[in-house]
Amino acid sequence: MWGRVREIFGRLLGSLRGPERPERQARPHNLFEAAAAYVSACVEDDEDRIEEAAGWVSPEALSFGVNELACRAVVALARERDESPRTVARELLGLPAA
């Protein structure tokens, strides 16, 4: 008798908890995480991390992320130096002043 009560009580608790969640899967990386990892790996010349980050998103998404990171970095440096983004970008690339 008590076995049947436990079984019914167990089912009731199980239905209140909801379905069992499958084991948590790793969250996929977004393009900005991939770009940050890729660029930092390039700076450190770490080929393994470069290849890993490049595999997180499509080449087009990685290119967009790297471009966005470059734009934000130039804007941040320009504000810090109180110069135009164009001047800072040319300076970073070693180009003569325009």
N, C-alpha and C positions, 0 to 999 in steps of 0.2 A: 504494500500500500504506500509506504513512504517513498519508495522508488518512483512510483507514478506521480506523486505530489512533486518530487524534485524535478522530474522530467517536465511537467507542465509549468512549474515555476521557472525553470531554466529557459523554456521556450518564450515565456512571457518577458523575462529580462532581455533575452536576445532580440526580441522584436522591438523593445523599447530603445535598445542601443543602436539599432540600425544595422545595416549590413557590415560585415567585416571589411575593413579597408585592405586592399592588396598592399604588399610591401611598397613603401614609398619609393618612387622612382626619382632619380636625380633630375633636377630642374634643368632644362636646356639653357645653354648660354645665349645671351642676346648679342646683337652686333656690336654694342658698345663695350661689353665685357671682352669680346673677342678682339676688338681693335686695341683696347688698353693692354691686354696680354700680349698681343702681337708686337706692338710698338715697343713695349718694355723689354720683350725678349730680343728684338732687333738691336736695341741699344746695348744690351748685355751680350750680344752675339751668341745666344743660346739656341742652336738649331733645333733641338728637341722641342723646346717650348714654342718656337716659331711654327713648326709643323703642327703641333697640337692645337694652337690657337687658330691656325689657318683652317683646320678641319672642323671647327665649331660652327661655322656659318658658310654660306656660299661665297665665292670670290667677289661677287658684286657687292654683297652686304659688307664684307670685310673692307673693300675699297671705300665704300660710303662711310663706314665707321672711322677708318683711318683719316679720311678727308675731314670729317667732322671734328675729330680730335685735333688735327692740325689747325683748323680754323679757330677752335676754342683756345688753343695754346698761344697762337699769334695774338688774338684779341687780349688775352690775359697779360701777355708780356707787353703789349702796346700800352695798356692801361697802367701797368706797373712802371714803365719807362716814360710815360707821358709823351708817347710818339704815335705816329699813325701806324695802323697795321701794315700798310704797304712798306713803310720804312723798315719796320721790324722784320717782315718776311724777307725782304731783299738782303738785310744784314745777316739773318740766319743762314741764308744760302750763299753768302759771300759775294753778292752782286754789288756793283757800284751804285751809289745813290742815284736816283732818277731825277 
